[in-house]
Amino acid sequence: MPTARFQIGDTVMGRWPGSNLYYEVKVLSYDNKTRLYTVIYKDGTELELKESDITLMPHENNSNSKHEKKEENNTANRASTITEEKTETESENQAGGRYNLRHRKDQGDGKTVELEQKTETGVLSQTKPPAAIKTTDLEFGGRVGVFFLMFLLPVTVLALLILCGQKDASLQSFPLELPALQSLWDWQVFGIVLLWLLFQAVFSLLPVGKLVEGMPLKNGKTLKYRINGFYALLLTAVAVGVAVYQEVDLSYIHAHFLQFYTSALLIVTLLSVYLFVRSRWASEDELAPGGNSGYIIYDFFMGRELNPRIKNFDIKFFCEMRPGLMGWVLINFAMLQAEMKHQNLENPSPAMLLVNIFQLLWVVDGFWHEEKLLTMMDIVYDGFGFMLTFGDLAFVPFTFTCQAYYLVSHPNELSLFWIITLITMNGVGYYIFRKANSQKFTFRKNPSDPAVSHLKTIPTATGKSLIVSGLWGWVRHPNYLGDIIMGLAWSLPCGFNHLIPYFYLIYLITLLVHRNARDERQCRKKYGSAWEEYCKAVPYRIFPGIY
């Protein structure tokens, strides 16, 4: 029978699951069958840890035999060591940071640095990088659910585009016969899509813009990212302007919209296969926590590798914004030209102008704050597989443009009252969205920044704190609320004759409610009792007054 190295009541250092950070814990029990220790953190969170995830307190390690220390240091030399400098005073950390061994070298610059845990005679090093955690909590209905989603999502988008392009966009008028093959495929269109991707990839590699570090990975490393999306957007605008000056008919995109979609769908499929195959050679610490179940279909959908790269070219970071969001703006502009052509207008309609301007503002804002993308769940947590690939390259550019596509064949007159109301609504939504995201990003980067230091917080055992005042004290996800208000302002210019223009709004609410559930589940697991306290302080999730 295996003997327990640590005894009940011992105060030791326990690694927080999914990270390289060690915190002071107390051993509550040991299970001889599972060989797991039940420990309790200072905030009351109880977890089961392996023996390899527990080490002695620094002063205890110093008193151990030289043989044990030598063995630990030899092992550490064979692995990538992540070390932390022991803090001299508790007050140097954020409120609640007294449990956090991560010491800020300079609170002013807000950068997380590699640190050392010093003992009197040496350095306490992590013995080995963490192994990939097997995915057991399957989302979207598990293997069966994602299997159907892989077929349902592309078919749904195709049906949406067919309805938007019809004069009668009601669901009852959906054609019973499938579209002719020539209306779904064209090799010239496929070549244009490939050139568009190449065009944006070249722009992303230009040595302009700042080089920043992403969030720390499981192995303690940080990846570097070139932030030049806004410059790429400007270059794209210049290229489109030159094309218009040369009298290139951009309404070609409207006339071949289904073919552009099927071309993007084929590229999505090929890229997803490539990503899944290459992930078989990825090291364990490069795998995503949500796509490592061992089930081929599920992992193909969710994505196995967290940050697939070809040298310095980060495939996921590129696809997240560049081709899809810029394609969204370009398609909207093409629909504006198509409306003028089909409706014999000298100028675009107010409804089409509002949709273009509102959505252009959102895209410009996204590229202006491109660096903030590095803290989002898509980059930090989700693997890059069919789900994100389809979303980035097919779903976003071909469904987010449905309002503009709809208005080409379904003009809608707007009164001055409606124009002012919609501009106000979009402005309010944008203010909430931007203010909330800016506060979140600034707080994550440096909680002592004067812009966020006044906010009330709840400390957690991880050393991080949860904001419970300002917009984040109003609802748990004010950024989601702002997004939804803007989504409504984008759909209302299309009128109330059909439901199709409101597809984006329905999708957005569904997505954010689901993402809220994911956030709640992960945060409850990560923050323990501190999350329960937070939920009491901020009871409303997305909508004020609705739990």
Solvent accessible surface area in square Angstrom, and as a share of the most:
residue,aa,sasa,rsa
1,M,193,0.86
2,P,52,0.33
3,T,123,0.71
4,A,28,0.22
5,R,109,0.40
6,F,4,0.02
7,Q,108,0.48
8,I,125,0.63
9,G,37,0.35
10,D,51,0.26
11,T,54,0.31
12,V,1,0.01
13,M,5,0.02
14,G,0,0.00
15,R,30,0.11
16,W,13,0.05
17,P,55,0.35
18,G,36,0.35
19,S,25,0.16
20,N,14,0.07
21,L,23,0.11
22,Y,30,0.12
23,Y,2,0.01
24,E,57,0.26
25,V,4,0.02
26,K,104,0.44
27,V,1,0.01
28,L,63,0.31
29,S,46,0.30
30,Y,46,0.17
31,D,63,0.33
32,N,69,0.35
33,K,190,0.80
34,T,77,0.45
35,R,147,0.54
36,L,43,0.22
37,Y,0,0.00
38,T,31,0.18
39,V,0,0.00
40,I,50,0.25
41,Y,6,0.02
42,K,106,0.45
43,D,32,0.17
44,G,38,0.37
45,T,10,0.06
46,E,99,0.45
47,L,36,0.18
48,E,110,0.50
49,L,6,0.03
50,K,125,0.53
51,E,68,0.31
52,S,64,0.41
53,D,22,0.12
54,I,6,0.03
55,T,20,0.12
56,L,27,0.14
57,M,28,0.12
58,P,16,0.10
59,H,127,0.57
60,E,54,0.24
61,N,6,0.03
62,N,41,0.21
63,S,92,0.59
64,N,41,0.21
65,S,69,0.45
66,K,181,0.77
67,H,137,0.61
68,E,51,0.23
69,K,50,0.21
70,K,132,0.56
71,E,100,0.45
72,E,39,0.18
73,N,56,0.29
74,N,65,0.34
75,T,40,0.23
76,A,4,0.03
77,N,122,0.62
78,R,182,0.66
79,A,27,0.21
80,S,53,0.34
81,T,56,0.33
82,I,27,0.14
83,T,24,0.14
84,E,11,0.05
85,E,62,0.28
86,K,111,0.47
87,T,28,0.16
88,E,157,0.70
89,T,69,0.40
90,E,116,0.52
91,S,100,0.65
92,E,71,0.32
93,N,18,0.09
94,Q,37,0.16
95,A,64,0.50
96,G,6,0.06
97,G,1,0.01
98,R,127,0.46
99,Y,37,0.14
100,N,20,0.10
101,L,32,0.16
102,R,60,0.22
103,H,36,0.16
104,R,61,0.22
105,K,157,0.66
106,D,71,0.37
107,Q,48,0.22
108,G,64,0.62
109,D,68,0.35
110,G,5,0.05
111,K,129,0.55
112,T,77,0.45
113,V,44,0.25
114,E,123,0.55
115,L,13,0.06
116,E,71,0.32
117,Q,14,0.06
118,K,112,0.47
119,T,22,0.13
120,E,154,0.69
121,T,106,0.62
122,G,28,0.27
123,V,61,0.35
124,L,20,0.10
125,S,23,0.15
126,Q,13,0.06
127,T,47,0.27
128,K,119,0.50
129,P,47,0.29
130,P,12,0.08
131,A,65,0.50
132,A,21,0.16
133,I,95,0.48
134,K,120,0.51
135,T,15,0.08
136,T,117,0.68
137,D,87,0.45
138,L,53,0.26
139,E,17,0.08
140,F,60,0.25
141,G,65,0.62
142,G,9,0.09
143,R,126,0.46
144,V,103,0.59
145,G,17,0.16
146,V,0,0.00
147,F,83,0.35
148,F,126,0.52
149,L,41,0.20
150,M,31,0.14
151,F,125,0.52
152,L,104,0.52
153,L,49,0.24
154,P,16,0.10
155,V,91,0.52
156,T,48,0.28
157,V,0,0.00
158,L,38,0.19
159,A,27,0.21
160,L,7,0.04
161,L,1,0.00
162,I,21,0.11
163,L,6,0.03
164,C,0,0.00
165,G,35,0.34
166,Q,44,0.19
167,K,151,0.64
168,D,72,0.37
169,A,1,0.00
170,S,29,0.19
171,L,114,0.57
172,Q,167,0.74
173,S,40,0.26
174,F,77,0.32
175,P,48,0.30
176,L,181,0.90
177,E,144,0.65
178,L,163,0.81
179,P,36,0.23
180,A,54,0.42
181,L,137,0.68
182,Q,132,0.59
183,S,44,0.28
184,L,33,0.16
185,W,59,0.21
186,D,44,0.23
187,W,178,0.63
188,Q,116,0.51
189,V,0,0.00
190,F,27,0.11
191,G,28,0.26
192,I,65,0.33
193,V,17,0.10
194,L,82,0.41
195,L,118,0.59
196,W,46,0.16
197,L,31,0.16
198,L,109,0.54
199,F,67,0.28
200,Q,0,0.00
201,A,18,0.14
202,V,75,0.43
203,F,29,0.12
204,S,14,0.09
205,L,109,0.54
206,L,56,0.28
207,P,110,0.69
208,V,65,0.37
209,G,27,0.26
210,K,117,0.49
211,L,97,0.48
212,V,20,0.12
213,E,99,0.45
214,G,12,0.12
215,M,66,0.30
216,P,53,0.33
217,L,42,0.21
218,K,29,0.12
219,N,12,0.06
220,G,12,0.11
221,K,114,0.48
222,T,50,0.29
223,L,42,0.21
224,K,106,0.45
225,Y,11,0.04
226,R,79,0.29
227,I,21,0.10
228,N,2,0.01
229,G,0,0.00
230,F,48,0.20
231,Y,112,0.42
232,A,2,0.01
233,L,16,0.08
234,L,87,0.44
235,L,71,0.35
236,T,7,0.04
237,A,60,0.47
238,V,95,0.55
239,A,40,0.31
240,V,29,0.17
241,G,38,0.37
242,V,82,0.47
243,A,25,0.20
244,V,53,0.31
245,Y,178,0.68
246,Q,117,0.52
247,E,155,0.70
248,V,76,0.44
249,D,76,0.39
250,L,20,0.10
251,S,7,0.05
252,Y,64,0.24
253,I,20,0.10
254,H,27,0.12
255,A,75,0.58
256,H,49,0.22
257,F,3,0.01
258,L,32,0.16
259,Q,16,0.07
260,F,18,0.08
261,Y,2,0.01
262,T,24,0.14
263,S,0,0.00
264,A,6,0.05
265,L,42,0.21
266,L,65,0.32
267,I,18,0.09
268,V,0,0.00
269,T,56,0.33
270,L,105,0.52
271,L,37,0.18
272,S,1,0.01
273,V,72,0.42
274,Y,91,0.35
275,L,5,0.03
276,F,32,0.13
277,V,74,0.42
278,R,57,0.21
279,S,2,0.01
280,R,132,0.48
281,W,198,0.70
282,A,20,0.16
283,S,57,0.37
284,E,104,0.46
285,D,28,0.14
286,E,79,0.35
287,L,10,0.05
288,A,1,0.01
289,P,39,0.24
290,G,6,0.06
291,G,0,0.00
292,N,18,0.09
293,S,7,0.05
294,G,52,0.50
295,Y,87,0.33
296,I,120,0.61
297,I,71,0.36
298,Y,1,0.00
299,D,3,0.02
300,F,37,0.15
301,F,2,0.01
302,M,5,0.02
303,G,2,0.02
304,R,29,0.11
305,E,11,0.05
306,L,11,0.05
307,N,21,0.11
308,P,1,0.00
309,R,45,0.17
310,I,92,0.47
311,K,186,0.79
312,N,132,0.68
313,F,43,0.18
314,D,10,0.05
315,I,9,0.05
316,K,1,0.00
317,F,16,0.07
318,F,16,0.07
319,C,5,0.03
320,E,18,0.08
321,M,15,0.07
322,R,3,0.01
323,P,6,0.04
324,G,2,0.02
325,L,14,0.07
326,M,2,0.01
327,G,7,0.06
328,W,1,0.00
329,V,32,0.19
330,L,31,0.15
331,I,13,0.07
332,N,4,0.02
333,F,65,0.27
334,A,0,0.00
335,M,0,0.00
336,L,18,0.09
337,Q,43,0.19
338,A,0,0.00
339,E,1,0.00
340,M,52,0.23
341,K,123,0.52
342,H,107,0.48
343,Q,54,0.24
344,N,136,0.70
345,L,69,0.34
346,E,159,0.71
347,N,108,0.55
348,P,29,0.18
349,S,17,0.11
350,P,55,0.35
351,A,0,0.00
352,M,0,0.00
353,L,70,0.35
354,L,13,0.07
355,V,0,0.00
356,N,20,0.10
357,I,96,0.49
358,F,12,0.05
359,Q,0,0.00
360,L,76,0.38
361,L,71,0.35
362,W,49,0.17
363,V,0,0.00
364,V,46,0.27
365,D,7,0.04
366,G,16,0.15
367,F,2,0.01
368,W,164,0.57
369,H,41,0.18
370,E,3,0.01
371,E,31,0.14
372,K,40,0.17
373,L,14,0.07
374,L,7,0.03
375,T,15,0.09
376,M,77,0.34
377,M,36,0.16
378,D,18,0.09
379,I,10,0.05
380,V,63,0.36
381,Y,57,0.22
382,D,5,0.03
383,G,2,0.02
384,F,3,0.01
385,G,3,0.02
386,F,10,0.04
387,M,33,0.15
388,L,18,0.09
389,T,0,0.00
390,F,3,0.01
391,G,19,0.18
392,D,14,0.07
393,L,13,0.07
394,A,0,0.00
395,F,15,0.06
396,V,21,0.12
397,P,8,0.05
398,F,11,0.05
399,T,0,0.00
400,F,19,0.08
401,T,0,0.00
402,C,0,0.00
403,Q,0,0.00
404,A,0,0.00
405,Y,15,0.06
406,Y,3,0.01
407,L,0,0.00
408,V,1,0.01
409,S,24,0.16
410,H,19,0.08
411,P,73,0.46
412,N,36,0.18
413,E,156,0.70
414,L,25,0.12
415,S,60,0.39
416,L,132,0.66
417,F,144,0.60
418,W,90,0.31
419,I,38,0.19
420,I,98,0.50
421,T,41,0.24
422,L,0,0.00
423,I,88,0.45
424,T,79,0.46
425,M,44,0.20
426,N,4,0.02
427,G,36,0.35
428,V,74,0.42
429,G,0,0.00
430,Y,51,0.20
431,Y,134,0.51
432,I,15,0.08
433,F,22,0.09
434,R,34,0.12
435,K,83,0.35
436,A,0,0.00
437,N,23,0.12
438,S,34,0.22
439,Q,19,0.08
440,K,44,0.18
441,F,28,0.12
442,T,32,0.19
443,F,19,0.08
444,R,114,0.41
445,K,91,0.39
446,N,11,0.06
447,P,13,0.08
448,S,58,0.38
449,D,41,0.21
450,P,117,0.74
451,A,65,0.50
452,V,2,0.01
453,S,65,0.42
454,H,131,0.58
455,L,16,0.08
456,K,143,0.60
457,T,34,0.20
458,I,14,0.07
459,P,51,0.32
460,T,1,0.00
461,A,2,0.01
462,T,8,0.05
463,G,7,0.07
464,K,100,0.43
465,S,9,0.06
466,L,21,0.10
467,I,18,0.09
468,V,30,0.17
469,S,23,0.15
470,G,50,0.48
471,L,32,0.16
472,W,25,0.09
473,G,24,0.23
474,W,112,0.39
475,V,0,0.00
476,R,14,0.05
477,H,22,0.10
478,P,0,0.00
479,N,12,0.06
480,Y,20,0.08
481,L,14,0.07
482,G,0,0.00
483,D,19,0.10
484,I,14,0.07
485,I,42,0.21
486,M,2,0.01
487,G,0,0.00
488,L,62,0.31
489,A,0,0.00
490,W,1,0.00
491,S,0,0.00
492,L,20,0.10
493,P,0,0.00
494,C,3,0.02
495,G,8,0.08
496,F,144,0.60
497,N,126,0.64
498,H,38,0.17
499,L,109,0.54
500,I,16,0.08
501,P,1,0.00
502,Y,27,0.10
503,F,43,0.18
504,Y,7,0.02
505,L,22,0.11
506,I,86,0.44
507,Y,54,0.21
508,L,9,0.05
509,I,60,0.30
510,T,87,0.51
511,L,54,0.27
512,L,6,0.03
513,V,76,0.44
514,H,61,0.27
515,R,43,0.16
516,N,9,0.05
517,A,46,0.36
518,R,10,0.04
519,D,20,0.10
520,E,12,0.05
521,R,103,0.38
522,Q,52,0.23
523,C,30,0.18
524,R,103,0.38
525,K,152,0.64
526,K,74,0.31
527,Y,19,0.07
528,G,14,0.14
529,S,52,0.33
530,A,4,0.03
531,W,14,0.05
532,E,75,0.34
533,E,97,0.44
534,Y,10,0.04
535,C,19,0.11
536,K,167,0.71
537,A,55,0.42
538,V,1,0.00
539,P,44,0.28
540,Y,62,0.23
541,R,88,0.32
542,I,8,0.04
543,F,57,0.24
544,P,54,0.34
545,G,51,0.49
546,I,106,0.54
547,Y,159,0.60
